[in-house]
Amino acid sequence: MEILLQNLRTLRRLKGWKQQDMAIRLDMSVPAFSKLENGKTDIKLSKLDQISEAFDIPVAKLLKYSYVDIQDHAAREERINQKLDSHGANVVQLQKTIIELYEELEDFDTN
């Protein structure tokens, strides 16, 4: 049950869904979903099927595999993308500097 609850929270967050979004998909109130996600109420088989459909993941995988690793991978990927964006900005600045220096060199050669 613990793996299922972890997966439910992890997959919901990976999708960028709030508890309200998930509650709507499962046709239940937000407080009821919160209790379900926090393990305060049992998950009925019909809800388990709906959860499986919402994430497009078979029930067996929801119960067996941990998707926390996927969340860790997504976080690492986001950090790498941020570094790439930062380096991309540095490259653009270096290109501008090279162009300016080249233009100065051309001006120097013509004088």
VMD Tcl script that draws the C-alpha trace (Angstrom):
set ca {
  {0.00 0.00 0.00}
  {2.89 2.37 0.78}
  {4.30 2.02 -2.74}
  {0.89 2.81 -4.20}
  {0.54 5.94 -2.07}
  {4.05 7.09 -2.97}
  {3.35 6.47 -6.64}
  {0.05 8.28 -6.49}
  {1.65 11.42 -5.05}
  {4.78 11.21 -7.22}
  {2.93 10.66 -10.49}
  {0.41 13.39 -9.69}
  {3.24 15.84 -9.09}
  {5.12 14.74 -12.21}
  {2.01 15.52 -14.23}
  {1.83 18.92 -12.57}
  {-1.59 18.13 -11.17}
  {-2.91 19.51 -7.91}
  {-5.04 17.41 -5.61}
  {-8.06 19.18 -7.06}
  {-7.11 18.07 -10.58}
  {-6.81 14.48 -9.45}
  {-10.04 14.63 -7.45}
  {-11.88 15.78 -10.58}
  {-10.39 12.92 -12.60}
  {-11.50 10.45 -9.94}
  {-14.91 12.06 -9.52}
  {-14.46 12.73 -5.82}
  {-14.08 15.71 -3.49}
  {-10.67 17.21 -2.76}
  {-10.85 16.30 0.97}
  {-11.74 12.70 0.04}
  {-8.82 12.52 -2.39}
  {-6.47 14.04 0.18}
  {-7.44 11.33 2.66}
  {-6.96 8.69 -0.01}
  {-3.54 10.02 -1.03}
  {-2.39 10.27 2.58}
  {-3.50 6.73 3.39}
  {-6.25 7.76 5.78}
  {-8.86 5.87 3.74}
  {-8.53 2.67 1.77}
  {-8.49 2.74 -2.00}
  {-11.35 0.77 -3.53}
  {-10.65 -1.32 -6.61}
  {-12.85 0.93 -8.74}
  {-10.76 3.97 -7.72}
  {-7.58 2.01 -8.36}
  {-8.78 1.39 -11.91}
  {-9.55 5.10 -12.33}
  {-6.09 6.03 -10.99}
  {-4.53 3.57 -13.42}
  {-6.45 5.13 -16.31}
  {-5.61 8.69 -15.23}
  {-1.88 7.95 -15.35}
  {-2.14 5.45 -18.23}
  {-0.22 2.93 -16.14}
  {-1.35 -0.65 -15.45}
  {-2.60 -1.31 -11.91}
  {0.11 -3.93 -11.38}
  {2.83 -1.34 -12.03}
  {1.20 1.15 -9.68}
  {1.32 -1.47 -6.94}
  {4.73 -2.93 -7.66}
  {7.14 -0.33 -9.03}
  {8.36 2.83 -7.36}
  {8.04 5.96 -9.45}
  {10.04 8.06 -6.99}
  {13.12 7.33 -9.12}
  {11.32 8.87 -12.08}
  {10.72 12.02 -10.04}
  {14.43 12.14 -9.10}
  {15.34 11.71 -12.75}
  {12.97 14.51 -13.76}
  {14.48 16.82 -11.13}
  {18.01 16.05 -12.37}
  {16.92 16.66 -15.94}
  {15.44 20.02 -14.95}
  {18.71 21.06 -13.25}
  {20.70 20.04 -16.34}
  {18.36 22.01 -18.59}
  {18.77 25.07 -16.37}
  {22.57 24.76 -16.62}
  {22.33 24.40 -20.39}
  {20.18 27.52 -20.57}
  {22.70 29.38 -18.45}
  {25.61 28.23 -20.62}
  {23.62 29.12 -23.73}
  {23.32 32.69 -22.47}
  {27.08 32.75 -21.86}
  {27.74 31.53 -25.41}
  {25.55 34.27 -26.85}
  {27.43 36.87 -24.82}
  {30.77 35.47 -25.98}
  {29.58 35.58 -29.60}
  {28.65 39.25 -29.19}
  {32.07 39.99 -27.68}
  {33.84 38.22 -30.56}
  {31.84 40.21 -33.11}
  {32.66 43.47 -31.33}
  {36.37 42.58 -31.19}
  {36.36 41.59 -34.84}
  {34.73 44.90 -35.78}
  {37.33 46.79 -33.71}
  {40.08 44.86 -35.47}
  {38.61 45.76 -38.88}
  {38.47 49.43 -37.86}
  {42.08 49.25 -36.70}
  {43.23 47.68 -39.99}
  {41.46 50.36 -42.07}
  {43.09 53.23 -40.15}
}
mol new
graphics top color blue
foreach p $ca { graphics top sphere $p radius 0.5 }
foreach p [lrange $ca 0 end-1] q [lrange $ca 1 end] { graphics top cylinder $p $q radius 0.2 }
display resetview
